[in-house]
Amino acid sequence: MKNTLLILMLIPVITFAQSFLISDIPLPKTYIQNLDPYPCDEECMQEYIDNDMIFSFLAHANHKLESEELNDVKTMNVSILNLGSFSTDIKFKIAMLLPYKKIGKYATSTTNSALSYLITRNSSFELKSYKVNSEEFNELNTTLNQIKKDGFKYVIATVTKKGADNISDINSTLNIYFPTINKKDSNTTSKLLYYGAIDYEAQSDLLIKESVSPLVIFYDNSSIGTKLANYEEETFKNRILDNNNFENMYMSVEEAKVFKFSIPRKTTNLEKQLKENEDIQNGSFFINTPIVKTSMIMSQITLYDSNATNVLSTQINYNPLILSMTQYDDRKNMIIANSITKKNNVLIEINSLLNNDIMYDWINYATTIGVDYFFNKLTNNERIYNIPLTNNQMQYDIELISPSLSKFSKYKTKSEH
């Protein structure tokens, strides 16, 4: 019943999210007057929650609560009920720059991520989407000028590297955040351009520490797949030369064998690469392919008795589908690097009501981080995600996890065993 009520109350919001048009007419605000002459501590407020007396709870919850669980309940209801008593007088304006043809579904999901965040802050806001047909310099320049003319100072630009490079050349005076780009892939020195993509190379570095020779790398023909395959090969061999960091100091460069297999999109049979291939026995298998292709590769590693010491993957395969698309025997030695380490239950739930994912989708997650940063920059309100920004790049923690029988579990590194 409660979930049904929440969904009904969010129908207008969902409508806006799908059309990307936010009405100029503000939603009516709700004000709760506290008529209770007696004080109410958190134990008392918990009793109100337990007895479904939500308005009595909210009347007393007019400050940040020490209990994280109670504070989440307060934040969720304040957002859904649009309570005026908790809002700020500052209107937050943010624009979404969206090359639909390039980013596909992310035109919708990143906008929903931004919208979900703004709903939870219970502040007056304006969110507007600007569609561009291409990432060419002239079209981006025209659109950014229009964004500035419309009174926006903050922009979330869900673009590819080409788009980010062209925006850098434009030298706009707007504050622009790229959830899809890591600053390692940019040459700009602008203080107005911010980068939120995860660091695949840093993730690979951690995973390489858990690898053994031979290192067997599977990758697709995408730019990220090819780039990672080359980086992982080079990093693995360089670790042999650096005796201070490589545990198998007895191993020579010649013994540090690397085998790379490019797997075309339509390939479904890996007999040629795996069957009776003694060169790759007992190696570490590094997989740089999307989840469906990864599942196919892992099943055939088992099928052809390759005896993998472990299977390694970056953020690409941090996806709950790995738990349902693979057999446990195929994934029991798998290690995944993950940078979505900061979680907020309220935001996860609000996104879920909009059929949006910030728990496993790193682009949606990075978008939320960017909106949070800009919101703090304008309002000085405390950030929800306390992720440091260094040289205009978000610095995410990295954890190593393993897909167990039914969930992801923390992986113990060699140094922790």
N, C-alpha and C positions, 0 to 999 in steps of 0.2 A: 504493500500500500504506500509506504514511504517513497520507494523508488518511482512509483507511478506518479505521485504528487510532484516529485522533483522534475520529472520529465515534462509533465504538463506545464509547470511553471517556466520551463526553459524553452518551450515551443517558439516564442517570439525570437529568442536569441539564436536558436538553431536556424530559423528562417533567415535571419540576417547573415549568419555564417555561410549559408549556401549561396546567397546572392551577392555577398560581399558589399552590400549597401547598408550603411548604418544610418538610421533615421536621425534627422536633426531634432526631432521632438523627444525630449528626455523621458525615460520611463518614470512613472510615479514612484516616489520614495515612501518608505514606511518608517514611522517613528514610534519607538516604544518608550512609554513613560513609566518610570519605576515608582509605584505607589506603595511599595512595601516599606514600612517604617523600621524594619529590623535588618541588621547586616546579614550578609550571606557569604560564607567562605566557600572554598572549592568543594568541600564535602557536601555542603548544602546544595551547590549548583549541580553536582553529580546526581543528587536525589531528584532534582527537577528533570534532568535528562532521563533518568531511569523511569520516571513516571510520565514521560512524553509531555512535560510542561515546558515546551521550548520557549515560549514568550516570557515566562517567569525567569527562565535561565538567562535569556538575552538581556532582560532588564537589568540584571546584576552583572553581566559579563561586559562591562563597559571599559575594560582595560585588558592588556595582554595577560593571559593566565599562565601560571607556572606549569600547569599540567599540559603537556603537548597534545594529549588526546582531547581534552576539553577545549583547548585553543583551536584545534582543527574543526571541532563541531561548531564553535562560534564563527570561525571564518567562513565555513561552508554556508551557514544559514544567513549570515550578514550579506554574503554575495548573492544568494538566491533571492532573498527577500528585499534586496536593494535598500538596506537600512540607511537612512540619511544621517543618523547620529554618528556614523563612523567615517563619513566621507571627507575628503579634503577639498578646499576651495580651488585648488589648482587643476586646470583642465589639461590633461595629458593628450597630446596629439602625436600620432605616429602613422607613417605611411608604409605600405607594403609594395615593393617593386617586384613584379612577377612576370618573367618571360614564359608564358604558358606553354609554348611549343617545346621549350627546352626542359622544363621541370615537371610537366605532367601533373600527377596527383598532388605534388607538393604545393601547387598554387592554392589548393584548398586546405591541405593539412597544416601548412605553416600559418595561414591566416587564422585557422581555428585555434592553433596553439597560442597565437598572440591574443585572440579574443578571449580565450579561457583565462589567460593570465590577468587581463584587464578586468574581467568580471570579478575575480577573487579580490582585487585590490579595492573594490567598492569606491572608486574615484571617478569623477567626471572624465570621460575620455572621448576621443574621436579617432576611429580607425578607418583608413581609406586605402583601397587597393588600386594600384595603377598597373594596367596590363600593357606589356610591350610585345610586339610581334617578333622582334629579333633583339640580339645583343650588340647590334652595330652601334658605333660611336654616336652617330647623329641622332638616332632614335633615343638612345639612353640620355643624351645631353638634353634633348627636347623635353623628355619626361621629367628629368630632375629639375629643370627650370620651372616646369608646371607645378611640381611638388612644392618647390620653394615659394612660388607665386600664391599657392593655396594656403600658405601659412604654416607648413610643416618644417620642423627642424631635425626630426629624427626619422630614419628610414631603415627598414629591414629589407635587404636586397637578396632574394633567393636566386642567385645567378650562378653560372658556371665560371670557370677561370677566365674565359674570354670576356665575359661581361664584367668581371671584377677588374681586369686589366684596363678595359676601356673606361670604366668609371674612375679608376685611378688617374688616367690621362686627362679626364675632364677637369679634375682639380676643383670639385664642387665645394661650397662652403657648408654643406649639410653634414650632419653626423650620420654616417652610413655603416651598417653592420652586416657582414656577410656570414650567415650561418653555415654556408656550404663550402667556405674556403678557409684553409689554414694559411697563416701569414708566411710560412715557409715557402709557399707557392706564389708569393708576391714580392715585388721589389720596391714597393712604395715606402716612403718615410712619412706619409701624411699622418697627422695626429687626429684627423677626423674620420679615418677609416678603421673599422674594428673587425676582427676576425674571430669566428666562433667554431670552425670545424675542428673535429678531433685530430689528433696527431697519429696517423697510421704508422709512421716510422718509429715513433717512441714506443708504440704498442709492439711493433715487430722486434725492437731491441730487447724488450722484456721476455718475449717468447723465445727468441734465439738463445737466451741463457738456459732455457729448459731443453734445448735441442741436442741431438747426438748426430754423429756422422753414420751413414750418408743423410744429407738433407734433401728431401724429395719435394719439389715445389710444383704445385698445380695452380694454374692461373687461366683466366679467360683473356680475350683479346681487347678488353676495355683498357683505357688509359691507366686507371688505378691498378688493375690487375697486373699489367705489364710492368708498371713502375715499381710495385711492391715486390714482384718476383726478382727483378734486378737488384733492388735494394737489399733484400734478404740474402741473396747469394753473396753479395759483396760484404755485408755485415758478418755473415757466418765465417767467411774466410779471414776477414780482418781480426776476428776474435782469436783465431789460431795464432796470429802473429803477436797479439797482446797477451803475454803470459800472465800478466797481473790480473786479468779478468777471466781468462779461459781456464776452466777446471782441468781439462784433459791436456795438461802441458806436454805430455809425451807425444801428442799427435802432431805430425808435420802438416804443412800446407797441402802436400800431395795426398795425405790421408784424409783431408777434409773434403770429402766428395760431395758434390752438389749435382742433382739431376733435375732439370726443369722440363715440365710438360705443359704445353699450351693446349687447352681443351676448347675446341670450337663449340659454338652455341648448340648445334644440333647433335654433337657427339654424345652417345649414350653407352658405348661399349669401350672399356679400357683394357681389353684383353691384351692388346699389343703392348701397352705400357707396363702392365702388371704381371701377367701370367708367366710363371717360372723365371722371373727376372731376379737373379741372385744379387745383382748390383745394389738393389734397393732394400734388401731384407734387413729387418730390425732397425730401420732408419726412423727419422722424424719426418712426418709428412705435413708440409705447410700448405694450407689450402686457401687460395685467394679467389674464391668464386662465390656467387650468390647462393642462397640457402638451398634451392632446388638442385642446382648442380653439385653443391657440396654434399648433399645427402646421397646422390648417385655415386659420387667418388668414394665416399666413406663405405658404402655397402660393398663396393667392388674391391676395396682394399682388403676387406674381410674375406670376400668371396675367393680371391686369388691368393690367400694365405701369405700376405706380405709381411705379417708379423710386426706391425708398426709399434715402435717404442712409445710414441705418442703422436697425436694429431693436433696441429697448431692452427689457430685462426685469429684474425683481428676482429674488430667491431662488426665486420661484414656479416658474421654469422652469430652475433648475439641476438638471437631471435627464438621465442618459445617454440616455433615450428620445428626447431632442431630436435625437440623432445618427442614430437609425434611423427616426424618424417624419417627418423633413423631408429634402428634397433639398438638396445642398450649395449650389446657387444660391440657395435660399430663405434660408439661414442664414449665408451668407458674410460679411454685414455686420452680424451680430448681436453685441450686447454684453450680457453678463449680469453682474449684481452678485452676489457670493457671499461669505458670512460663515463658511462651514465651511472655515477656513483652517488649523486645527491638526489634524494627523492623527497617530494612533498605530497602527502596523501590527498590534500584538498585539490591541488592542481591535477593530480592524476584522475581523481573522480570527476571533476568538471570536464576535463578533456574526454573522459570515457562517455559522458552524457552526450557529447558532440561526436561520438564515434571516432575519437582521435586518440593517438598513441604517443605519449612522451616517455613511456617506461622503457621501450625498446628501440624506438625510432630516433636515431641520434640527430637527424636534421630538425625534427620537431622539437626535440630537447634543446638543441643549440639555439633555435629560434626563441624559445622561452627564456633562455639565459640572456639573450640579447635584449629582449623587451624589459626584462627585470633590471638589467644594467642601465638602460636609458631611463626607466621610470625612477630609479634611484638618483640618477644624474639630474633630473628635472625637479623632483619633489623632495629629495633628501630623506625619503622614507627608507627604512631598513630593507636591504635586499633579502629576498627569499632564498636565493642561491648565492652563498658566499664563495664564489669561485674567483680566484685572483686573475687580474688582467696584467700581463707583462708585455711591454712593447706592443700594446694594442691587440694582443692575442690572448684569448681565454685559455687558462692553464688548467686542464682537467686532470684529476687523479686517475690512475690506471690500476685496476685490480685484475688479477687472474682468477678465472672461475672455471668450473667444470660442469657440463650438463649431466646430472646424475639420473636416477630412475625417473623422477617426476619434477625436478626443479634444478635451478642453477645453484651450485655450492662453491664456497671459497676453495681455491686450490692452494695447497701448501707447496711452496717452492722448494728447490733442493736445499736451500740454506735453512728452511724451516723444518725439514724432516729430521 
